[in-house]
Amino acid sequence: MQLKTKVTLIILLIWSILLVATYFQGERILSNSYLNLEQRKGLDNANEITEVIDRMVNEVSAMAAFWSIFDSAYEYMGDRNEEYIKTTVQVTTLGKADLDMMLYYDIDGKLVYGLTVDPERSSEVPMPEGLEAYLDPKGKLVHQPNVDSSAKGIIAIPAGIFLVASHAIVKSDGTGPVRGTEVLARRFTDETIKKIADQTNLNLELYRLNKIEKQPELKNIYNDLIKSNQPIINIEKNKNKLNGYILLKDINNLPIAIIKLSEPLDVYKAGINTMYYFYMVFLAFGLIFIGIIIYLLRSLIIKRIEILDNNIISISDKKQFSLRVNEDGSDELTSVEKEMNKMLSVIDEYSQEKKKLINQVSNELDKANKFAKKLEEAEHLLSNTISFMPSLLVITNKDFKITHLNSIAEKFIGKNLDDVKGKSIFELFPHINNYKNIFLKSYENQTKEMIDRVTFIMDGDKHHFNIIVYPFDISTGERGLAIRIDDITDKENLENKLRQNDKLSSVGVLTAGIAHEITHPIKSISVALNALKISSSHLFNLLDKYLSMNNQKIIHENTTGNYYTESNNEINKSIELIDEIVLAANQINEMVNNLRSFVRMDEDMEKNVNIHDGINSILSLIKYKCQDRIKITKIFGNIPEIECVPGKINQVFMNIITNAIDAIPNDGEITIKTYYQNDNIIISVKDNGVGISEENKSKIFDPSFTTKKSGIDVGLGLPISLGIIRELHGLIKFESQLGKGTEFIISLPISKRK
């Protein structure tokens, strides 16, 4: 397609787009403007109708104010003179005043006299039903206690709608005291609506609430009127007519009816017609203007461009960049021709640079794509890691209110993030209420804080948690906390079982020693009992002889003395044997008590414990392992009791002292020292055994690591001891030199930190 054709088509296309855009946009803007004018006009008409109704109400109110200051009415309310009623309150009086009801109430709100006429105002009729709802003695209409008290408005009863007004009955000079209230009413009928329509030149219709319920459209309008509390103006879809709706309320500000106004959209239709005429004129002048523009462009610009194009094509076909295009004239197109010639001289250089740049950009794009892919994978991995990590992860703001949860936390609390977002973490995890100060410390100091072993009862079972609190940047300028909660219940239960197994293993190790130690007392008891049996037999034989001699009265002094001496010797020997039995029994009892003190199978509660008692019990139980080759030295300081489970701390001493004995192959010495330092109790167990190699120093607290023979130990003693010491918030460390010995130092606080 030639340039001149393209230019022509482009101009026509641009003009067409401009014309269409102007048409539709102008139609939309002008149409909306005309519709807005119609809506404002409709709203003004609605307000005018409201003002007309207000004027009617004010007319009734003015009559009430005028008639309530008649002296004759004031006197009638005082003496009930029927002459006033006969001469003033008559059917004709109401007809002339354009009223339908006149009521007189005394100061207590009791009806003194009332007159109601029929719609034609030709005869008296009974007071309509439903009127009593508005005539409460303390209501707005009846209760007028002051000389200037009055009320006005609209009421709705089954018989129809009335414009009402009331005023306090006072003297003609406006003074009191008030003797009652005069109430006047005028019917608000279809004729009234017609009069208003004639005044405003509008089509009006009145719909009471019982009719609204039967018409869905009006029901929706009614609901909108209740919400907006102002007139609503609607334009029909075909834009032929405007409808306005006014909500009529009674004297108690309750809705009673809707007034609908209708009017044609004359302004809108006239504006649309004017707009169509304008577009026709605009189209005609536009076509003429386009023809002139196209002719000038072709003759002055396009022809020269065609020449330039032919020159460039010729150079391109021949691949001779030394050729130049013709430079005619001195206008902008000539400048283009000059620049074209300059460009031809460097086009090859630019071509090469372009290729390099394209390659460089391509490489950078490849790198960017790879980086974006890795970033996406990292983000996906991080999201999965957080969601499926075995720990509960809770993120809070500075007020400790939850902002994020991982899936494990949602599963634990049984609720989704949307259900708990904004709630305090202490509300969902009440068992950590006692640790608020740690959370506050982590936030204020921006430090990581740890809470070891939070224990609580849930569903009847004991659960244990470890909690780590991290300072966390939620977003730019906003800090919070990331709380990691690890359920260590299974781990605790397993460690308790391992401790118990280790304890039972220790008991097994002690069995040989107990059997060895208990053999001597049992042998002593056995020998003493046999000797006591023989001695008792001799004693009983002597007694039998003595009794026999006494019965025969053959008792000689020397014989009696010999028997007495022999009996006394046997008795003393028996007493000595009994003492040996008691001593052996006491030794057995001491060993049993020491074993019970170590095991403490019946105690699993924390209590105040004397460290020295536990150490002495352990030493008594394992002294058989020392024999005469190991000397044990005790240097006990004056230390207070600590709060712990006795069986657990004894298990630690058992493991460390037993290891010290096993580390001494021949003769040696173990020194056990205790002292008090900085609110902590220090226990030192030092031996001069074989020591620990550098290679094994980093492994001794690892489970299953042992240097003992297979079958003797599984390597759980020191790891379990480390766990027990950490539960007590204490520290355990050691110093050792190969061939010189090892010293284990335990530091325990007097009471566990809360």
Secondary structure as UniProt FT lines:
FT   HELIX           3..67
FT   TURN            68..69
FT   HELIX           71..79
FT   HELIX           82..87
FT   HELIX           91..96
FT   TURN            97..98
FT   STRAND          101..106
FT   TURN            107..108
FT   STRAND          111..117
FT   TURN            119..120
FT   STRAND          124..125
FT   TURN            129..130
FT   HELIX           131..134
FT   TURN            137..138
FT   TURN            140..142
FT   TURN            147..148
FT   STRAND          150..157
FT   TURN            158..159
FT   STRAND          160..168
FT   TURN            172..173
FT   STRAND          180..188
FT   HELIX           190..200
FT   STRAND          203..208
FT   HELIX           209..212
FT   TURN            213..214
FT   HELIX           216..228
FT   STRAND          232..235
FT   TURN            237..238
FT   STRAND          241..249
FT   TURN            251..252
FT   STRAND          255..264
FT   HELIX           266..297
FT   HELIX           298..302
FT   HELIX           303..318
FT   TURN            321..322
FT   HELIX           332..388
FT   STRAND          392..396
FT   TURN            398..399
FT   STRAND          401..405
FT   HELIX           407..413
FT   HELIX           417..420
FT   TURN            421..422
FT   HELIX           425..428
FT   HELIX           430..435
FT   HELIX           436..445
FT   STRAND          449..458
FT   TURN            459..460
FT   STRAND          461..475
FT   TURN            476..477
FT   STRAND          478..487
FT   HELIX           489..551
FT   TURN            552..553
FT   HELIX           557..599
FT   TURN            601..602
FT   STRAND          607..609
FT   HELIX           611..626
FT   TURN            627..629
FT   STRAND          630..636
FT   STRAND          642..644
FT   HELIX           646..662
FT   STRAND          668..677
FT   TURN            678..679
FT   STRAND          680..687
FT   HELIX           694..697
FT   TURN            698..701
FT   TURN            703..704
FT   TURN            710..712
FT   HELIX           717..727
FT   TURN            728..729
FT   STRAND          731..737
FT   TURN            738..740
FT   STRAND          741..749
//
